[in-house]
């Protein structure tokens, strides 16, 4: 059975003669790919995929059905070979000379791995590609990539007010793409012998107890609306510590079982199973009837507004709830392995960032031996 559908449609654009071009549309995995034809008719002359009320309707329908049949055969053959993908459909529907530039290669990797990697990872790759195009609008050919080019890109990123960690992330992405391009386009990775920016482990922002109490009081006093919803999700997340991608998909009806929150994390693919407190149950009851119908960006903007209204110095964002839980676990001397389980970290090094040593810890140690 075909995993795609094909149908002719009339293009929205109308020329000066009142005619529109007929397009053959392939639908696959909620995506649409449009193949233009040379047929131009009025919108009313295409009904249920058939051209009517046209002096050449018979000939046009024959040509259209032949184009559809040819396209269907190509796609069915790809499906039989197990090679049907967004990238392969795009090549069949709009065949053109391959883009062998760095940009073309990155885009082909994004398309090829769309069903393998998480949407979050691929969105990050697309962001990196847009950043490259902004810096160098003309396509970069593999033969022109050298240390001078990599150095210029790093300097440009710093001028965009990006910190070293942002530059590090971009260089890591490019290094990954270069490795993927070996040996087809590159003999070796251009970053070999290049002094890349080092990652600086920063201490995450988190709330202290006074800030948590202020925010809890504000959220409780708010009437229904976007701020109330965002605040309730944030307060619940102070106990769950979910990443924003997991929080956005939280469904209390299915993820809340026998007094526990049980959820598979999107990033690490670990299972988080947490006992729910009475306070968390209250938040979850509200969440059941007030879904978080906003983008992560809008969620962060609403959190910033809440922080200002609550008089909190720490700048609120979706990550602050998770960081706050991590730091509270560390300050409570919870075994780091247990904290790793609660936070759903795949590697304990991710948990260790919350277990940094502060002056207070040093002072308490000195008190113990004094």
N, C-alpha and C positions, 0 to 999 in steps of 0.2 A: 504494500500500500504506500502511495506517495506521501511524503512528509511535507509536501508543499502544495499550493494551489496556484493556478494561472487563470487570469481573466483579463479581457480587454476593458479599458476605461477611456473616457475622453478627458484630455488634459484641461485644467482650469483656464489656462490662457486662451483668449480668443483673438485671432488676427483681424486685420482691417476688413476682411471679407466676412467676418462673423463665423469663421471656421476654427475648429480645434483639432489638435493632433491626437490620433489614437495611440495609446500606450498599452503595452502588454505588461501587466503587473504580476510579479511573482511574490507570493506571501509565504514567509518561512520564519518560524520562531519569533512571531510577533513583529517581524520586519517586512518591509516592502521594497522590492527592486523593480525599477521601471525601465522597460526597453521600448524606445521610441520606434514608430513605424512611419512610413511615408504617406499614410492615409490621413486625410483631413476632411472632417465632416462637422455638422452642427451637433450640439449636445443631444438634441431630440432624435437624431438619426441612429443612435446606439441604444438599443433596448434589450436588456437581458443578454448582453454579449453578442448581439446580432445587429448588423447594419440594415436599417429599413428606410423606406421612403427616399431612396437615392437612385438616380438613373443607372448607376453602375453597381448597385448593391450586390448582385450575384458575383461579379468579378472581384469586388473588394472583399466580400466574405470569404471567397475561395483563397485569396492571398493571405488574409488575416488568419484563417484556420491553418494554413500551411506553415506560417511563421510560428504559431502557437504549438503545432505538432512538432516542428523541428526543435524548438526550445525545450519542450517536454521530454523528448527523446534524450537530449543532452543531459538534462537534470536527472532523469531516471538512471542513466548510465553512471553518473557520479554517485547516486544513491546506492546502486548495486555494488560499486567498488568501495563503498564506505567512505567516500571522499566528499559527500555533500556537506557544505559549510557555508556560512555567510560570505567568506572570501571567494570560494569557488563559484557560488551563484553570481557574485558581482562580476567575476571575470567572464562568465558565460553571457550574462545579460548585457554588459557593456565592455566588450573586448577592446583592449587598447594596449599600446606598448607598455611593458612593465616599467615601473619607476624604480630604477636601481640606485637611487640616492639613499642617503641615510634616512631621510624622512619617509620615503617609500617603504624601506625595509622595516622601520619601526611600525608603520601602519599595518603592514602585512603580518607582523608578529602579533599585533593587537587583534586583528581579525582572525588569525589562525588559532589563537588561544582563547577566544571568547567563550568557548564552551568548557574550557579546562580551568582557567583561573577565575577567581572571584571578581564580581563587578567592581568592588572597591579597589583591587589591585589594578585592573584595567583602566579605571578612571584616573588613577594616579599616573599611569603610563601616558594617557591622553593629555593630562595636564603637563607632563614633562615635554611631550612633543609640541604642544602649543607654546611652551616657554622657548624651545629651540627656534621655532618659526618666528617668534617675536624678535629674538636676538638676531637671527640671520634669515630674513624672508626668502632669499633664494635657496633652492635645495642644495644641501651639502653633499658633494660627491665623496665617496670613500677615499679616493686617491688624494684628496686635499686635506685629510685629517692628520694633523701633526701636533707636537707639543705646543707650538705657538697658538694654534687654534684653541686647544684645550685651555691654555692659560688666559686667552682673551675672553673665553666664555665664563671662566671663573671670576674674572675681574668685572665683567658685565653684571653677573648675578649679585656681586657685592654692592654694586652701584644701585641695584634695585632695593637696597635696604634689607637684603637677605643676610641672616647670620651664617656662621660657619656650618651649622648643622643642616641648613637648607642647601648650601653649596655641596656639602658632603652627600646629601640625599640625591642631588642631581648628578653628581659625578658617579655615584654608585649605580644609578640607573643607566647612564651612558656606558659604563664599564660592562654592565650586564649585556647591553645591546651589542657592544663590540664583540664580546665572547660568542654571542649567538651568530654573528656574521662571519665567524671563522669556520671553514676556510673559503667559503663561497665568495666573500667580498674582501676579506682581510687575511693577510698572512699571519699577523700577530696583533695583540691588543695594543692600540696606540697609547694606552695608559702605562705600559711597561716603561719603567725608568722615570715616570712623571711623579712629582711630589703632590699627591692628592691631599685635600683638606682632611684633617682628623676630626672624628666625631667627639663632641664634648658632652659628657653625660651631665645633664642638668637635673636639678632637684625640681620635681613637678610641683605645680601650684596646688595647694589644698587648703581646706577651711579648718579653722580652730573651733572649739566647742561654742564659744561666744557667737561666732559668725553663723554656725549651724542653728543655734537657738533663735537668732534674729530672723533668719530666713524662714524657719519653721513657723514662727509667729506671723510673718507677713503672708505666707502662702495660705495659712489657715484663715486669715481675715479677708482674703480676696474673694470676689464674686466670680461666678463662672465666666470663662473667657480664655483667650490664648495664654495669658500670663499665669492664670490659675492652673491650666493644664500643664504648661511647661514646668511650672514650679513643683507640681505634684509628682511628675515623672522624675524630676531632679531629686526630690526628697526621697522617693522610693529607691532611686539609684544610689543614694548615699549608703544604703544597706545592701544593695545587690552588686554594685560595682561593675555593671555591664558596660561594654563599649557602646558607643552611640549607634553603630550598625545593628547590634543586638537589641538595644533598647527600642529602636524604631520598629522592630518586628515583634516586640513583646506582646503576647496574647495571654492575658490572665486566665482565660477559659481553658487553654490547653497547656500552658507552661506552669500553672499553679496546680500541683497535685499533692493531695494528702498533707497539706500544711507545708509544702516545700516548693521552691521555684526550681524547676529543672529545665535547663536550656543548653543546647549545643551552640558553642560560640562560633561566629562566622569566620574569624581570623585564624585562631589556633585549632579549631575543630575539636576542642575539648568539651567535656560535659561538666556543666556547673550545676551543683545540687545544693541549695541553701535552705536552711530552716527559716521560716518567716515569723518575724516578731508581730505582736499585736498592732504596733504602729504601721508596719509594712502592709499588713492585711488591710488596714484602713485606706492606705494609699491605693492598693490594688483594687479595692472595691470602687473607688472613684475612677480609676483608669479603665475599668470595665465598660463604663458608660461614657467615657470621654477619651476616645482614641487620640493619639498624637498625630493629627493630620497636618503636619508641617514638615518642611525639609530640614535637614540637619543645620543648614545655615540660618533658617528662620528660628529654629529652636535655640541656637546659640545667641541670636540677637535678643530673643525674649529673656534668656537667662541674664544677659548683661543688664537689661532694664530692671530685672528683679534685684540684682546685686546693688544697683544704684539706689533703688527705692528702700532696700533694707539697710543701707548705709554700710555695706561690706567693702572693705578695702581690696580684698582679693578679687581679681577680675574673673567673673564666672564664665564657664564654658562647659560643654558636655563632658569633657575629660576630667573636670575638677571633681565631680562626684566619685569617679573611679579612683582618682589619686587620693582623695580624702579617705576613702575606705582603706586603701593600701597603707597610708601613713598611720591611721588609727590602729590597724592590726600590728604595725611595727612598734608603735609606742606602748601598746598593751602587752608587748613581749610575746606575741603569738608566735609559735614555732614557724619558721620561714617556709617549711614544707607545707604546713597547713594553710598559710597565707597564699601560697602558690596555687593550691587546690581551690580556695575560695575565689581567687581572681581569675582562674582559668588560664594561667600562664603555661605555655608549652615548655619554656625554659626558665629555670630558676633565676638566671641572670636578670630577667625582666622584673622579678619580684625584689631582687636585691636593691634596686634603686630607691625603694621606700624605707630600707633599713639603714639609711645613712646615719652617721653619728653626729649629734649636735653638742653644743657646749653644755647643755643641761645634762646630757648623758655622761659626759666627762666629769661634771661636778658631782653627780650622784655616785659615780664610781669612787671618786676621791673621798666622799663622805663615808663610804662603806669601810675604807681602810684607815680612816683618821682616828 
